[in-house]
Amino acid sequence: MNKHHEPTGPSDDQQITLRGPAELADALPYLMGFHPNDSVVMVALHGGRGRFGGRLRLGIPQSAHEWPSVAEQLAECLIKGSERRGGRPDAIVVFLCQDPAEGESGRQTMERLRPFAQRLRTACGALDVPVLEALCISGDRFWSYVCPDARCCPAEGNPLAMQGTSVMAAAAAYAGIQVRGSLREMEARLVPRPGTEGREQERALDAAGSALVPKLLDEESRKEVGGTTLELARRLMKRLGRAPAATPSMSDLNDDRLIGDEEAAALILGLQDRETRDRAAEWMEGPEAQSALRLWRALARRCVAPYEEHAAAPLTLAGWVSWSTGDEPAARVALGLALRLDPGYTFAQLLHEACNQGLDPETLRRCLRGERGERGERGARTVGRGHGTGRVAGARSVRAQATARRRTRPGSGRPGSAPGRRRTARPRVQGRRGTRTGR
């Protein structure tokens, strides 16, 4: 279960009136930027006209034993977060989205999730914020847990509107808002492809780990590895940048073909060093940003078993570039995957929270530009081409802002997650599978 909530900021100034459960159900993908599979989504409403405010998403816990505690944490996160952003919500809308399991109908899915919906309603009510509507979306139909009128909300559910025919779809098209597909489809671009054993990539990662572990444990050779890693990344970015444009799926396949197993392994292991990863985060704007994003996604797809956790670094970089270039839905998906693989990955925690709290990525971009400029001024005093002398100032800036906001509320602010903790920049050995470093 992904236990990292994904709130977004208030809606834009454009006003759209939604009437009833059907239009609410149709609006959900446009509110999130994708179809949220296997998710609970909660949206805050403000004022007498029910203006959309903050929202959060969480993977539906598989165990019903978790539902009471998760419901309480979600209600607190949304309500307290809305208060910090400027106003306590007047009501909340809940969506439970899950496809029917094998042999299960949409109605049976709805009934199975009914106790969770009731827990969410009770948890919000305990904080004096009513749930105005609670919907279950399953098997291309929707049900209301709130409406008792069988004439408008029959037991067999109502079909979802045909895609692109609703008032929300028209308004979104006018505003240039696109739905990226499903959450499952977006995640599929960031994980190893099913049906491929990845034995060659695993062997390459084994060999790279054996060669790099001793070097990453030594201060001077660690800097040398960092410089080599960044130079290889630059070469691959140029290689990807020369590839012709294609559809997302074809682009991913082409990118995978352009990167050799040994090259991918060297980069994946090299990026486990925090300072190297932070230097790579400087490729966050301009023409190099898209090439960097393609590279980070391709590396995440090469983290085959048993190296899945090593994908936290390239996923976090992919999330950062997406956020920096204005693609918040893609940023949340990448950062959420990084935290699912490694809940204690501090850089991903900080970026995820900053993105969710509506902070401006320009703050971090400015710090990264300053760090790069200072290195250029040091010139001959640098310890070697391609490696820095300390942690990124921008990460400290994000940490300071996120920490300041965390101190205004109880708990960690992420349901079920451990609070962020500061980690050392020195690498640690993880068996024969390479190195992991401070995060």
Buried (B, 14 or more C-beta within 10 A) or exposed (E): BBBBBBBBBBBEEEEBEBEEBBBBBBBBBBBBBBBBBBBBBBBBBBEEEBBBBBBBBBBBBEEEEBBBBBBBBBBBBBBBBBBBBEBBBBBBBBBBBBBBEEEBBBBBBBBBBBEBBBBBBBBBEEBEBBBBBBBBBBBEBBBBBBBEEEEEBEEEBBEBBEEEEBBBBEBBEEEEBEBBBBBEBBBBBBBBEEEEEBEBBBEBBBBBBEBBBEBBBEEEEBBBBBBBBBEBBBEBBEBBBEBEEEEEEEBBEBBBEBBEBBBBBBBBBBBBBBBBBBBBBBBBBEEBBBBBBBBBBBBBBBBBEBBBBBBBBBBBBBBBBBBBBEBBBBBBBBBBBBBBBBBBBBBBBBBBBBBBBBBEBEBBBBBBBBBEEEBEEEEEEBBEEBBBEEBBBBBBBBBEBBEEBBEEBEEBBBBBBEEBEEBEBBBEBBEEBBBBBBB
